[in-house]
Amino acid sequence: MIPKETISRHLANLQNKICSSLELLDGKASFIEDNWTRAEGGGGRSKVITNGNLLQKGGVMFSAVEGETPETIQKYLKVDKANFFATGVSIVLHPQSPRVPIIHMNIRYFEMSNGMWWFGGGIDVTPIYVVKADGVRFHKRMKAVCDKHHPDFYSKFKTWADDYFYINHRNETRGIGGIFFDRLDTANTGLTQEQLLAFIIEVGENFAPAFAEIANDNRDLPFTENELRWQALRRGRYVEFNLVYDKGTSFGLNTNGRTESILVSMPPVANWEYNHIPAEGSPEWHTLQYLKKGIDWMNLSETA
């Protein structure tokens, strides 16, 4: 079994690499670093970037926490009473331009003192305006990553993402999805702990290139005040998902995690308008047509 400290070190190194790549991509802003400790055990390193050329706000969070598992988490995870250890990297980026999508990634490892362990995570894109070509390329990249490690991963994890990143009370997906997975262990994948660690690290190493590919194609496009208004409304949907449905947010708050690091995923500006319905045929209306489960991005033309 891989020592938990080894897995944590891999993830901490990944955080550094991603931040360096994002600073180069932004070209102006730099990450500020905030190290913190958790009274019950462990701590983390939060890195936040604001007011850049590309990024209005972004957080790349690393944590490695441990201690007694709260009863609420025992019931939620359906596990027996035991101490836990959890380590991971979590990222949300909110670009300046409504032409560049919000992007999120989380990769994590969880183990308990009774011998249970598993990996989880995912990466997904939330465009303000859906560009079909970007969606196709992103999903092809995710499939290529998955296929290197298991032939069934992409189809399974793509469906899982569609179901997970779904705003039930709005009857729409948060964005165009990606991949999502949880509780991966040897029993349910046939892969060793070392092989599963290699998989989540490769997912992490593809985060910055995947985002750069989309961002560089769209960051210099002009935009209007109306498009910024739509961006604020779509960010409002992002807030709704994170506060109502996101399991990572719930886990962090229920294990006395660091509130600032948990809620750094919130956008700097968001808005809600009563019963806002885009005009049929408008760019905003067309974006909503892609916020559905089950879109087969592998077989869509890349023509926008």
Phi, psi and omega per residue, in radians:
M1 nan 2.333 -3.122
I2 -1.202 2.290 3.071
P3 -1.008 2.414 -3.109
K4 -1.049 -0.547 3.126
E5 -1.145 -0.566 3.108
T6 -1.168 -0.788 3.114
I7 -1.088 -0.762 3.127
S8 -1.058 -0.694 -3.133
R9 -1.159 -0.694 3.082
H10 -1.029 -0.732 -3.094
L11 -1.268 -0.640 3.082
A12 -1.122 -0.703 3.086
N13 -1.132 -0.659 3.109
L14 -1.104 -0.707 3.090
Q15 -0.987 -0.790 -3.140
N16 -1.084 -0.764 -3.116
K17 -1.119 -0.755 -3.133
I18 -1.123 -0.742 3.139
C19 -1.100 -0.715 3.113
S20 -1.085 -0.738 3.129
S21 -1.130 -0.707 -3.112
L22 -1.228 -0.607 3.083
E23 -1.114 -0.735 3.089
L24 -1.119 -0.695 3.136
L25 -1.151 -0.727 -3.125
D26 -1.202 -0.791 3.075
G27 1.451 0.010 -3.116
K28 -2.425 -1.048 -3.011
A29 -1.465 2.757 3.080
S30 -2.188 2.712 3.107
F31 -1.318 2.418 2.927
I32 -1.682 2.533 -3.052
E33 -1.941 2.364 -3.108
D34 -2.340 1.881 3.102
N35 -1.591 2.436 -3.073
W36 -2.482 2.765 3.099
T37 -2.155 2.659 3.127
R38 -1.891 2.233 -3.036
A39 -0.990 -0.643 -3.092
E40 -1.383 -0.206 3.104
G41 2.462 2.299 3.096
G42 1.517 -2.839 -3.106
G43 3.046 -2.708 -3.095
G44 -3.003 -3.092 3.139
R45 -2.391 1.962 3.130
S46 -1.702 2.324 3.085
K47 -2.162 2.189 -3.031
V48 -2.235 2.411 3.108
I49 -2.171 2.420 -3.121
T50 -2.483 2.695 2.978
N51 0.939 0.810 3.100
G52 -1.634 -3.069 3.051
N53 -1.157 -0.705 -3.103
L54 -1.827 -0.758 -2.994
L55 -1.763 2.136 3.040
Q56 -1.359 -0.672 3.090
K57 -2.769 2.421 3.082
G58 -2.718 2.596 3.081
G59 -2.314 2.363 3.039
V60 -2.141 1.813 -2.967
M61 -1.828 2.369 2.990
F62 -2.126 2.424 3.071
S63 -2.555 2.690 3.016
A64 -2.560 1.752 -3.036
V65 -2.141 2.721 -3.100
E66 -2.727 2.906 3.116
G67 2.541 -2.846 3.104
E68 -1.222 2.438 3.122
T69 -1.439 2.066 3.133
P70 -1.016 2.613 -3.094
E71 -1.037 -0.640 3.134
T72 -1.094 -0.665 3.126
I73 -1.278 -0.635 3.066
Q74 -1.001 -0.786 -3.129
K75 -1.188 -0.719 -3.102
Y76 -1.136 -0.773 -3.126
L77 -1.454 -0.173 -3.114
K78 1.014 0.916 3.135
V79 -2.189 2.768 3.092
D80 -1.337 2.893 3.136
K81 -1.125 2.165 3.118
A82 -2.950 2.829 3.058
N83 -1.306 2.690 -3.110
F84 -2.156 2.773 2.961
F85 -2.359 2.272 -3.135
A86 -2.381 2.305 3.103
T87 -2.426 2.562 -3.114
G88 -3.054 3.010 3.027
V89 -2.151 2.281 -3.131
S90 -2.281 2.348 -3.033
I91 -2.370 2.371 2.902
V92 -2.401 2.290 3.116
L93 -2.110 2.262 3.085
H94 -1.989 1.788 -3.114
P95 -1.245 2.808 3.068
Q96 -1.152 -0.829 -3.001
S97 -1.459 2.387 3.023
P98 -1.191 -0.144 3.101
R99 -1.477 -0.166 3.126
V100 -1.946 2.278 -3.032
P101 -1.337 2.731 2.871
I102 -1.187 2.481 3.090
I103 -2.373 2.517 -3.078
H104 -2.336 2.522 2.981
M105 -2.549 2.534 2.995
N106 -2.533 2.259 2.974
I107 -2.290 2.407 -2.965
R108 -2.642 2.808 3.074
Y109 -2.342 2.425 -3.098
F110 -2.352 2.325 3.024
E111 -2.471 2.766 -3.130
M112 -2.189 2.762 -3.070
S113 -1.194 -0.186 3.089
N114 -1.548 0.078 3.075
G115 1.783 -0.180 3.096
M116 -1.223 2.530 3.049
W117 -2.709 2.704 3.040
W118 -2.885 2.837 3.053
F119 -1.938 2.703 3.077
G120 -2.660 3.028 3.070
G121 2.626 -2.791 3.137
G122 2.780 2.968 3.111
I123 -2.579 2.299 -3.107
D124 -2.580 2.798 -3.069
V125 -2.093 2.377 3.113
T126 -2.130 1.546 3.135
P127 -1.268 2.557 2.957
I128 -1.338 -0.727 2.990
Y129 -2.163 2.099 -3.123
V130 -1.271 2.197 2.984
V131 -1.908 1.993 -3.013
K132 -0.982 -0.727 -3.117
A133 -1.070 -0.670 3.105
D134 -1.133 -0.734 3.128
G135 -1.099 -0.739 3.131
V136 -1.099 -0.840 -3.115
R137 -1.115 -0.703 -3.139
F138 -1.106 -0.800 -3.124
H139 -1.184 -0.605 3.071
K140 -1.111 -0.671 3.105
R141 -1.132 -0.769 -3.135
M142 -1.119 -0.691 3.114
K143 -1.117 -0.724 3.134
A144 -1.077 -0.711 3.099
V145 -1.101 -0.844 -3.116
C146 -1.093 -0.751 -3.055
D147 -1.102 -0.449 3.119
K148 -1.181 -0.365 -3.018
H149 -1.993 -0.484 3.126
H150 -2.906 2.314 -3.072
P151 -1.157 -0.360 -3.098
D152 -1.720 -0.116 -3.001
F153 -1.075 -0.838 -3.025
Y154 -1.100 -0.871 -3.084
S155 -1.074 -0.696 3.140
K156 -1.222 -0.812 -3.040
F157 -1.334 -0.468 3.059
K158 -1.162 -0.792 3.092
T159 -1.105 -0.695 3.127
W160 -1.079 -0.716 3.112
A161 -1.136 -0.756 3.099
D162 -0.982 -0.733 -3.107
D163 -1.316 -0.651 -3.082
Y164 -1.308 -0.864 -3.083
F165 -1.484 1.007 -3.067
Y166 -2.180 2.244 3.137
I167 -1.659 1.650 -3.021
N168 -1.010 -0.736 -3.067
H169 -1.281 -0.173 3.058
R170 -1.871 -0.199 -3.097
N171 1.013 0.766 3.112
E172 -2.638 2.661 3.036
T173 -1.321 2.742 -3.135
R174 -1.155 -0.574 -3.139
G175 -2.803 -2.457 -3.127
I176 -1.729 0.241 3.047
G177 1.279 -2.645 -3.047
G178 2.777 -2.108 3.053
I179 -2.312 2.605 3.072
F180 -2.559 2.461 -3.124
F181 -2.680 2.692 -3.131
D182 -2.685 2.686 3.077
R183 0.934 0.736 3.084
L184 -1.398 2.161 3.057
D185 -2.461 -3.072 -3.096
T186 -1.126 -0.660 -3.067
A187 -1.081 -0.682 -3.051
N188 -1.774 0.002 3.097
T189 -2.159 -0.394 -3.031
G190 1.370 0.070 -3.129
L191 -1.797 2.635 3.098
T192 -1.311 2.938 3.075
Q193 -1.050 -0.687 3.124
E194 -1.117 -0.695 3.138
Q195 -1.200 -0.653 3.120
L196 -1.244 -0.608 3.048
L197 -1.102 -0.739 3.114
A198 -1.067 -0.643 3.125
F199 -1.125 -0.881 -3.080
I200 -1.188 -0.556 3.085
I201 -1.157 -0.676 3.116
E202 -1.188 -0.643 3.016
V203 -0.998 -0.818 -3.141
G204 -1.093 -0.685 -3.119
E205 -1.239 -0.296 3.103
N206 -1.585 -0.102 -3.095
F207 -1.084 -0.997 -3.074
A208 -1.099 -0.781 3.092
P209 -1.089 -0.682 3.133
A210 -1.113 -0.759 3.125
F211 -1.192 -0.740 -3.121
A212 -1.055 -0.678 -3.128
E213 -1.052 -0.763 3.123
I214 -1.302 -0.782 -3.062
A215 -1.085 -0.785 -3.079
N216 -1.168 -0.440 3.109
D217 -1.361 -0.307 -2.970
N218 -2.226 -0.221 -2.957
R219 -1.164 -0.459 -3.091
D220 -1.715 0.077 3.100
L221 -1.244 2.471 3.112
P222 -1.218 2.750 3.076
F223 -2.569 2.812 -3.035
T224 -1.952 3.001 3.064
E225 -1.094 -0.627 3.105
N226 -1.111 -0.636 3.117
E227 -1.242 -0.588 3.040
L228 -1.168 -0.636 3.081
R229 -1.083 -0.766 3.100
W230 -1.129 -0.670 3.085
Q231 -1.011 -0.774 -3.133
A232 -1.120 -0.641 3.107
L233 -1.190 -0.729 3.114
R234 -1.190 -0.591 3.041
R235 -1.116 -0.595 3.068
G236 -1.051 -0.695 3.067
R237 -1.083 -0.667 3.138
Y238 -1.080 -0.752 3.105
V239 -1.070 -0.777 -3.134
E240 -1.003 -0.803 -3.133
F241 -1.097 -0.862 -3.043
N242 -1.095 -0.637 -3.082
L243 -1.500 -0.441 -3.090
V244 -1.678 -0.704 -2.935
Y245 -2.043 -0.450 -2.943
D246 -1.161 2.157 -3.084
K247 -1.240 -0.603 3.137
G248 -1.137 -0.725 3.091
T249 -1.067 -0.807 -3.139
S250 -1.091 -0.770 -3.137
F251 -1.082 -0.792 -3.124
G252 -1.068 -0.777 -3.112
L253 -1.237 -0.527 -3.111
N254 -1.523 -0.102 3.055
T255 -1.982 0.387 3.119
N256 1.010 0.720 3.043
G257 -1.236 3.059 -3.105
R258 -1.376 2.010 -3.005
T259 -1.018 -0.770 -3.107
E260 -1.059 -0.676 -3.126
S261 -1.290 -0.556 3.119
I262 -1.243 -0.771 -3.042
L263 -1.590 0.133 3.043
V264 -1.130 -0.276 3.104
S265 -1.205 -0.257 -3.140
M266 -1.221 2.475 3.116
P267 -1.236 2.734 -3.134
P268 -1.191 -0.519 3.127
V269 -2.450 2.340 3.070
A270 -2.538 2.840 -3.087
N271 -2.582 2.751 3.043
W272 -2.359 2.295 3.063
E273 -2.120 2.464 -3.092
Y274 -1.156 2.133 3.018
N275 0.903 0.820 3.131
H276 -1.323 2.100 -3.132
I277 -2.200 1.987 -3.137
P278 -1.099 2.599 3.100
A279 -1.127 2.385 3.135
E280 -1.040 2.310 -3.122
G281 1.586 -0.167 3.130
S282 -1.306 2.831 3.081
P283 -0.993 -0.638 3.127
E284 -1.155 -0.725 3.099
W285 -1.083 -0.751 3.136
H286 -1.096 -0.649 3.097
T287 -1.064 -0.735 -3.121
L288 -1.090 -0.439 -3.141
Q289 -1.189 -0.331 3.135
Y290 -1.681 -0.092 -3.102
L291 -1.595 1.121 -3.083
K292 -2.413 2.695 3.060
K293 -1.285 2.669 2.919
G294 1.452 0.180 3.088
I295 -1.213 2.256 -3.108
D296 -1.592 1.506 -3.064
W297 -1.165 -0.430 3.140
M298 -1.150 -0.442 -3.065
N299 -1.994 0.308 3.024
L300 -1.621 2.553 3.029
S301 -1.198 2.549 3.107
E302 -1.377 -0.055 3.109
T303 -1.176 2.180 -3.072
A304 -1.219 nan nan
